[in-house]
Amino acid sequence: MARTVVDKVIELFVVLFVVSLGTFTLVSLIPGDPAVSILGEGHAAEDYARVRAEMGLDDPFLTRYWEWLAGAVGGDLGTSLVPPQNSVTESVAAAFPVSVQLAVMGLVIALAVAVPLAVWSARHQGGWIDRTISACTFGVLSIPSFLSGLLLIMLMVNHLGWFPRSQWVRLSDGPVQNLYHAILPAVAISLLEMAMFLRILRSDLIQTLKENFILVAKAKGMSNARLLFSDALRPSSFSLITMLGVVLGSMIGSMVIVETLFSLPGLGSLVVRAAQQGDMPMVQGVVLVIAVVYVVANSVIDISYGYLDPRSRRAHV
């Protein structure tokens, strides 16, 4: 198992290097002149040339990449091009807790709803309860995040007036008010993941309930509740745990949309605003941080899966 962890750590650094290089390359190919973003239009060509020289934009590509990477490793992601030209690291640090809170709340809501519904559906396989849950699940899967967010805003904010739309209270300023402002965006983020979790766990539970050890437990008179939640749920959850890493990527995409819809000060709205303003250092910094979080989370899930499922450990021997 120790060898597996070492291999995953090495793989993590290789992937992060490739991601950083790809991020820097793609952002460098985006049309636009950073000097114009800083000075604005209407200045002399000499002024633009001076700014480019000061920013090192005339240096070779690999030189610029190495300087940016060395700064990023040291915690310096550069300076924003848009006035007041704040530090990218400070801007990302301010927005990061908002996105992390939404992601955690979204996962908790998705699991809290999907797990009991999946158990209930598998328990009544083929019945009207199972068919109703399956139909609702397919309906949720067919609705993209931007549409579900808009529907929630129209119903819960505009029509019923139960939640605010464009306000945010940080957790340190009041936990109750923070949850009140965060719950609706978190629900919008969680809907797709909720449906996917439910479908996967239901399918695995149905297969597990056909295993011999479940039949033996039934013959011994074990109660249905203990049978489902104690004996059947754990071996059926490996696919669900593995999927958490994949779901994280879709949640990041959902957060970009949902944070913009609800005007939340998270990483999603930050990168959208930076792209609209042509603020390339900010885009690079946010994309790199998101990529690092995604890769690290998937590596942790891969390693933890080996502890949960002994068969995966034997596969590496």
LINQUIJO-V304426 format. One record per residue. OMEGA is omega in radians with two decimals (* if undefined). Layout:
OMEGA + OMEGA
//
This chain:
3.12 + 3.11 + 3.11 + 3.13 + 3.13 + 3.13 + -3.14 + 3.13 + 3.10 + 3.11 + 3.13 + -3.12 + 3.11 + -3.14 + 3.14 + 3.09 + 3.13 + 3.13 + 3.14 + 3.12 + 3.11 + 3.12 + -3.12 + -3.13 + -3.10 + 3.13 + 3.13 + -3.12 + -3.14 + -3.14 + 3.13 + -3.12 + 3.12 + 3.14 + 3.09 + 3.11 + -3.12 + -3.04 + -2.99 + -3.10 + 3.06 + 3.13 + -3.14 + -3.14 + 3.14 + 3.13 + 3.11 + 3.13 + 3.13 + 3.14 + 3.11 + 3.13 + 3.13 + 3.13 + -3.13 + -3.11 + 3.09 + 3.12 + 3.07 + -3.07 + -3.09 + 3.09 + 3.12 + 3.13 + -3.11 + 3.12 + 3.12 + -3.12 + 3.12 + 3.09 + -3.13 + 3.10 + 3.10 + 3.11 + 3.13 + -3.12 + 3.10 + -3.10 + 3.13 + 3.10 + -3.05 + 3.10 + 0.16 + 3.05 + 3.12 + 3.04 + 3.11 + -3.14 + 3.14 + 3.12 + 3.12 + 3.14 + 3.12 + -3.09 + -3.03 + -3.12 + 3.14 + -3.12 + 3.12 + 3.12 + 3.12 + -3.14 + -3.14 + 3.12 + 3.12 + 3.12 + -3.14 + 3.13 + -3.13 + -3.14 + -3.11 + 3.13 + -3.01 + -3.05 + 3.13 + 3.11 + 3.11 + 3.10 + 3.14 + -3.13 + 3.14 + 3.13 + -3.12 + -3.09 + 3.11 + -3.14 + -3.08 + 3.09 + 3.13 + -3.12 + 3.13 + 3.13 + 3.13 + 3.13 + 3.11 + 3.13 + 3.11 + 3.10 + 3.11 + 3.14 + -3.10 + -3.10 + 3.10 + -3.04 + -3.09 + -3.14 + 3.12 + 3.08 + 3.11 + 3.13 + 3.11 + 3.11 + -3.13 + -3.07 + -2.98 + -3.08 + -3.04 + -3.04 + -3.07 + -3.14 + -3.10 + -3.06 + 3.02 + -3.10 + -2.95 + 3.11 + 3.09 + 3.07 + -3.11 + -3.08 + -3.13 + -3.13 + 3.13 + -3.09 + -3.09 + 3.12 + 3.11 + 3.13 + 3.13 + -3.13 + -3.04 + -2.97 + -3.09 + 3.04 + 3.13 + 3.08 + 3.12 + 3.13 + -2.97 + -2.95 + -3.13 + -3.14 + 3.11 + -3.13 + 3.14 + 3.09 + -3.09 + -3.11 + -3.09 + -3.12 + 3.10 + -3.13 + 3.14 + 3.11 + 3.13 + 3.10 + -3.12 + -3.12 + 3.09 + -3.12 + -3.08 + -3.09 + 3.07 + 3.11 + 3.10 + 3.12 + 3.08 + -3.12 + 3.12 + 3.08 + 3.12 + -3.11 + -3.11 + -3.13 + 3.12 + -3.14 + -3.09 + -3.00 + -3.12 + -3.03 + -3.01 + -3.01 + -3.07 + 3.13 + 3.13 + -3.02 + -3.09 + 3.10 + 3.12 + 3.14 + 3.12 + -3.09 + -3.12 + 3.11 + 3.11 + -3.13 + -3.13 + 3.11 + 3.13 + 3.11 + 3.09 + 3.08 + 3.12 + -3.12 + 3.10 + -3.13 + -3.04 + 3.13 + 3.08 + 3.13 + -3.08 + 3.13 + -3.13 + -3.08 + -3.13 + -3.11 + -3.13 + 3.13 + 3.12 + -3.11 + 3.09 + 3.13 + 3.14 + 3.12 + 3.12 + -3.10 + -3.12 + -3.11 + -3.02 + 3.09 + 3.12 + 3.11 + 3.13 + -3.10 + -3.12 + -3.13 + 3.13 + -3.14 + 3.12 + 3.14 + 3.12 + 3.12 + -3.12 + -3.09 + 3.14 + -3.14 + 3.12 + 3.11 + 3.11 + 3.13 + 3.11 + -3.14 + -3.13 + 3.12 + 3.10 + 3.09 + -3.10 + -3.07 + -3.12 + -3.14 + 3.12 + 3.07 + -3.14 + -3.13 + -3.12 + -3.11 + *
//
